[in-house]
Amino acid sequence: MALTQSLSDIPRIAAERFLDKKALVDGDIELNFIEVERRVALCAASLRGVGVKIGERVILYLPNGWEWVVAYYAIARLGAVVVPANILLATDEIAFMASDCGAVAVVTLEQRVPLLKAAACSGKSLIFVAIGGIVGQAAINRQAVMKSIAFNRPEVVSADMPSTIGYTSGTTGRPKGAVLTHRSIVMNSALTGTLHGRSKSDTVVSALPCTHVYGNVVLNSAFLTGATLVLLARFEAEPILEAIEKHRATIFDGVPTMYFYLLGAAGLSERKLSSLVRCTVGGQTMPLPQMEEAQRRLGCPLHELWGMTEIGGLGTTHPALVAPRLGSIGVPLPLSECRIAALDDRDKSVPLAEVGELQIRGPTVMQGYYGQPKATAEAFASGGWLRTGDLARRDQEGYLYVVDRWKEMIITAGYNIYPSELERVIASHHAVQMVAVAGIPDPAKGEVPKAYIVLRGNARVTEEEIIAHCREHLAAYKVPRQVKFVGDLPKTSTGKLLRRSLSSLEDVAVVDQQ
């Protein structure tokens, strides 16, 4: 793996090392590393031509695809700051981001430009760059490409300069922009590639949004290691299975809901997936029964990981050469530290096996939230420890286990209930494909748990049977008081189950069990 501490160097170094090896597959389009570098050079020159300068913020508002990859590295090549924006965001949300970070430009699809202009994305004039007009379809000449590599050097970009402003999902109000340096992003991606054993012999299939830190670290680690990345615009179970089979993929990266849909896919048993060597799952806790089923039916180890926007990718994972401990998020990345802090004292660690707040520190941690010194101060405990808001515990061997999100914990009559614990138990029932648990108001106990369940195929089960199943495995106060069967569950743009939106299902008709 080539040594670099700047995003701007990654495609150039990849082109010099891996030359015409296949780098990126986007539908029918296949690009080798030299071709990607050539397009990055052209894109960077075009962005420079419209006035983008070093240190300025540029919103990248594109769907997954080769255009996203090229524009991402081109912005970095100029020493500008990438502000990734999920293509599913509304124009008003883009307007907020542009105003909040003082963006000078938006790189987007041509058809989005009029909508963004109408949304008045900023109090000042924004440059709108339609991606189709800055890359072109010029034929690739190998000699010209190598000349471009030699003479199209990036701006002088230091490792400590901001490379990215990643906006949080905004679960508690307006999203905040986490400022991440070049060192943070590159180091996270390099360590991920190393721990997962990624190499130029790998072919990785991913439908994770490149805008999200999980998808982003998968992208960067592929270019750092020379792996081939098969990038899908969106997740659908059958196209993912087809891509794994067609390209003889060795790695699939996804969030739990992706695996739920894969396991429920009608064509899974017919697919030839023996090329898979390992898979990763992150973004949310995954019930143990489904993890075990995924390993069995996909025929490879499933390595759980944990990360967040504020660290630019992963914070913990399982090394590829060690059998994963299912249910655990693994151990901290090298050079990083994790601790479990007391819930009533953020500066005090708790004993082994006790639940507290997961905190992390190290070179991948953000500089802070853009323009928000108060929010930044609240995000850190003393000593540089970043507060994650995740409840976790550590065992005697150092493995970490996420229990739940602190803000999603249910308190019933003074007892703490972790929704993920209930979800793991309910998911072990043979009829359940997906489940999410949230608290609902209760006049006597404050709140009580309610389960929302998506059933497998033609499976049938009653509310009473689910509750009886829970009573066999849970303390009485943890058993859900209500169960509702639904056709689907609300999810974020990255595919994570959205517990805070479960109340929207109250007016949805119950799925017929007859």
Stockholm file with secondary structure:
# STOCKHOLM 1.0

chainA/1-514         MALTQSLSDIPRIAAERFLDKKALVDGDIELNFIEVERRVALCAASLRGVGVKIGERVILYLPNGWEWVVAYYAIARLGAVVVPANILLATDEIAFMASDCGAVAVVTLEQRVPLLKAAACSGKSLIFVAIGGIVGQAAINRQAVMKSIAFNRPEVVSADMPSTIGYTSGTTGRPKGAVLTHRSIVMNSALTGTLHGRSKSDTVVSALPCTHVYGNVVLNSAFLTGATLVLLARFEAEPILEAIEKHRATIFDGVPTMYFYLLGAAGLSERKLSSLVRCTVGGQTMPLPQMEEAQRRLGCPLHELWGMTEIGGLGTTHPALVAPRLGSIGVPLPLSECRIAALDDRDKSVPLAEVGELQIRGPTVMQGYYGQPKATAEAFASGGWLRTGDLARRDQEGYLYVVDRWKEMIITAGYNIYPSELERVIASHHAVQMVAVAGIPDPAKGEVPKAYIVLRGNARVTEEEIIAHCREHLAAYKVPRQVKFVGDLPKTSTGKLLRRSLSSLEDVAVVDQQ
#=GR chainA/1-514 SS CCCCSCGGGHHHHHHHHHTTSEEEEETTEEEEHHHHHHHHHHHHHHHHHTTCCTTCEEEEECCSSHHHHHHHHHHHHTTCEEEECCTTSCHHHHHHHHHHHTCSEEEECGGGHHHHHHTTCCSSCCEEEETHHHHCCCCCCHHHHHHHHHHCCCCCCCTTSEEEEEECCCTTSSCCEEEEEHHHHHHHHHHHHHHTTCCTTCEEEECSCTTSHHHHHHHHHHHHHTCEEEECSSCCHHHHHHHHHHTTCSEEEECHHHHHHHHHCTTGGGSCCTTCCEEEECSSCCCHHHHHHHHHHHTSCEEECEEEGGGTEEEEECCTTSCCCTTCCBEECTTCEEEEEETTEEEEECCTTCCEEEEEESTTSCSEETTCHHHHHHHEEGGGEEEEEEEEEECTTSCEEEEEEGGGCEEETTEEECHHHHHHHHHTSTTEEEEEEEEEEETTTEEEEEEEEEECTTCCCCHHHHHHHHHHHSCGGGSCSEEEECSCCCBCTTSCBCGGGGGGGGGSCCCCCC
#=GC SS_cons         CCCCSCGGGHHHHHHHHHTTSEEEEETTEEEEHHHHHHHHHHHHHHHHHTTCCTTCEEEEECCSSHHHHHHHHHHHHTTCEEEECCTTSCHHHHHHHHHHHTCSEEEECGGGHHHHHHTTCCSSCCEEEETHHHHCCCCCCHHHHHHHHHHCCCCCCCTTSEEEEEECCCTTSSCCEEEEEHHHHHHHHHHHHHHTTCCTTCEEEECSCTTSHHHHHHHHHHHHHTCEEEECSSCCHHHHHHHHHHTTCSEEEECHHHHHHHHHCTTGGGSCCTTCCEEEECSSCCCHHHHHHHHHHHTSCEEECEEEGGGTEEEEECCTTSCCCTTCCBEECTTCEEEEEETTEEEEECCTTCCEEEEEESTTSCSEETTCHHHHHHHEEGGGEEEEEEEEEECTTSCEEEEEEGGGCEEETTEEECHHHHHHHHHTSTTEEEEEEEEEEETTTEEEEEEEEEECTTCCCCHHHHHHHHHHHSCGGGSCSEEEECSCCCBCTTSCBCGGGGGGGGGSCCCCCC
//
